[in-house]
Each structure stands twice: as C-alpha cells, then as structure tokens.
Amino acid sequence: MTDLSGLALDLAAAGVLLTAWGSLIRRRIDSLIALYSIQSTAISAVTFLLAYLSASAELYLIAGITVGVNVIWIPHLLRRARVDLAVSSETDSVLSARLSALAGFGLLLLSVFVVAPLVPFAAVPSAGLLPIAVTVILVGFLMIVTRRRALTQVLGLLTMANGVFLSGLAVTLGLGLALELGVAANLLVLAIVARLFLYRIQESFDTVDADTLRLLEG
C-alpha cells in the first residue's frame, strides 16, 4: 500500500466515522438522510480503494452496486417516504445534541479499546477499519433506541447495515460477491418494506411517532 493510497483510505474511513457521529447530533430528518448518503459514498470510496489495492474485480462491482443502492436509491426512497407520510422534519431524540455527541465519542473509545488490540493479528491490510466499523454499528443501534420517529429508527438500522458491510471489508476484504449482492438486495427490500410499513402505520394511526404508538399498546 503506497502512502498516497493509504492516505486516501484513511480519509474515506474518517468520512464514514464523521458522518456516523454527525447522525447523532443532527436533528432534521433530511439532514440524516443526506448524511446516510454521504456515509455510503465514503464506504463506496473505501471499497473502490480496496479494489484497486487488491486488484479485485468483485470489489469494483460491489462498490458500483453500493453507489447505486445505498448512495442513490435508498436515500431517494426515504425522502419520498418522508414527503408522502408528511413526517415532521425534526427527529425528536430522547437525548440532547450534546449528550448524543458525548455518547458517540464514548462508543468510539469503547470500539478502539475492545477491537483495536485484535487488529495486529488480522491477515489483511484493511483490518485497521474494524474499530470504525464497530463504532458505526453501535451508533446505528444508539439511533434506534434514542430516536422516537419510526423513519429515523429505520435510518439507524441502515447505519448498522453500513457498519456490518464495512466490517466485512475490514476483516475479509469483502464477504464474497454472492453474499454482498444479497446484502445489497436486502437493503433495498428493507427500504421498500419500511416505506410501505410506515405508510400503513400513518394510514391506521395518523402518526409514525414511536412514543405515541407505544401509548396505543394498552
């Protein structure tokens, strides 16, 4: 790995991490969707760079699929869902922006403390991405449990999926073309099903606020 390619890979990985952290502090759904698209773009850049470094035609194809599905199509579906469901632009988090930022920093420290010691034992040069991948997974989970609106919880799930994808790149330089195609297809289906599911919730209960829906359980 040359110094230039290593620097480009570090910058792309930093972009993934910063967009994940930004997702915790932003309070507008449109901003969260844009950050997800940027994060997916950064992951695509990581995949392209790893494809170049490993001369892997499969990784080039996976990177192109990631651009088409994660960067373009899924954000488009989410924006359409927000407009069609007339969802408020505010995310309505149970944590303040400051607490969310501190929580994100804490998750990064936890990932580095737990995962970083394993990196030297990995057989692939991309293993240094693993702490970032684990951080993105944890950030996505935090978004699911702290955001009240169902649409933002879907974004948390998609962020977790990005983290899982990045961890596959970090540990194995890709999980194999067939499996990656399955992941991309599952993400697309998830976005479509989430849109339909949210539409049915809105139609039945006139809200997609998770806290309001919990009140209806009794």
N, C-alpha and C positions, 0 to 999 in steps of 0.2 A: 504494500500500500504506500503510494507516494505521499509526500507532505501535503500536496495540493488536494488530492482526493480525500485524504484523512481529514483535512480542514473542512472540506465541503460536507463530508459525512457528519462531522461534529456540529456544523451549523444547521443542517437539516434536523438532526436529533434535538438540538436546542429549540428549534421551531416547534417540534412536537411537544416538548415539555412546556414551553411558554404558552402555547395555545391551551393545553390542559389546565394549567394554572389560571389562565385568563377566563376559562369557562366557569371557574368557581366564583369569580368576583364580578362578572358581568351580570346585569340584572334585566336585560332585554332579550327576548327570545330570538329576534332577528340577529342580534349580535352573537348569540350562542350558535345559531345555525351557520353563520359566517365563520366563526372560529372552528367549528367542526370541519367545514370545507377546507379551511387553511391547514388544519391539522392533518387531514387526509392528503392534502397536497404535499406537505412535508414528509409524510410517510411514503408517498409515491416517489419523492426525490431520494429518500433513503434506499428504496427498492431499486431505482434506476442505478444509483451509485454502486450498490452491492452487485447488481447485474453486470455492470462494467468491470468491477474489480474481480469478479469470479468468472467472467465470460459465460454467463448463464442465459441462454435463450429463454428458459422458463421464467426467470425473474423479470426479464424485459416484458414478457407477455403479462405477467402478474401485475407489474407496475402500470401497464396500459389499462388493464381491467380496473385497477384501483382508481385511476383517474376518472374513467367513465362512470363507475358505480358510486364510489364514495365522494368524489370531488364534485361531480356534476349532477347525477340523477337523484341520489338520496337527498341532498340539500334542496333540490327542486321540489321533491315530494313533500318535504317538511314545510317549506314555505307555502305551498298550496294548501296543506292541511291547516296551517295557522290562519290563513285567509278564509278558507271555506268554513272553518269552525268558529270564526270570529273570536279566537283566543286572544286574551289581553296580551299586550306586548311585554308586560312585566312578568318576571319569573316567579316571584313570591317565594323566596327561600326562607327557611326557618333560621338560617344563620345570617348575620350581617356580613357585609363585604370584607370587613377586617378579620372577623373570625374565620371566614372561608379561606382568606389568603393565608392565615396562620395554619389552618388545618392542611392546606395544600403543601405548605413548606414542611410541616411535620410528616406528611406522607412521603415526601421526597427523602427526608432524613431517614425514615424507617426503611424505605426501599434500599437506600445506599448501605445502611447498617446491616441489613439482613442479606441482601443479594450480592452486593459488591465483592465480598470475600470469596464468592463462588466463581467470579469471572476469570481469574487466572487459570482455573482448571478446565475451562472450555477449550475445545479444539478448533474453534472458528474465530476469525479476527473480529467478527461483528458482535462478540459476546458483551462488549462494553455497553451495548444498547440495552441490555437486560434491566438494569436499575430504572432506566427511564420508562421502559415498557411496563414494569410492575407499578411504577408511580401512576401512569396513565390508567391502568386498570383500577387502582384504588381511588383515583379521582373520579372516574366514572361511577364507581359504587357510591361514593360520597354524594355525587349529584343525585343519584336515585333516591337516597334516604333523606336528603335535606330539601329537595325541591317539591313544591306542592302540586304543580301543574303536571298533568299526565304527559304532555308533549315534551317538557323538559326532562322528565324521567326517561322517556324514550331516547332523548339525546344522551343521557347518562349511560344507557345501555349500549348505544352506538359507540360512545367513547371507550367503554370497556372492550368492545369488539376490536377497536383500533389498537388498544393495548395488547390484546391477545395476538393480533396479527403481527405487531412489532416484536413481541417476544418470540414468535416463531421464526422471524427473520434473524433475531439475535442469536438464538440457540442453534438453529439448523441451516441458516441461510435459505430459508423458505421451507415450507412443510410439504413440498411436492405439488406439482401443477394441479393434479386432480383435486386434492384437498383444498387448495387455495381457490380454485374455481367454485367449489362447493361453499366455501366461506363467503365469497362474493355474492353468490346466488342467494344464500341465506340472509345476508344483509339486505339485499334488495327486497326479498319477500318480507322481511321484518318491517321494513319501512312502509311497504304497501299495506300489510296487515295492520300495522299501528295506525295508519291513516284511516282505514276503514273502521277499526275498533273505536278510535276517538270520535269518528263521525257518528257511530251508533250510540256512544255514551252521550254525546251532545244532543242527539235526537231524542233520547229517552229521558235524560235528567236535566237538560238545558245547562249543563256545566261540565267542564273537564278538570275542575279543581279537585285534587286528590283528597284534601281535607274535607271538603263538602260532601264528596262521595262516601267517605267513611262514616259521616253522620247518618247516612241512609241505611247503614248495615243493620241497625236495630229496628 
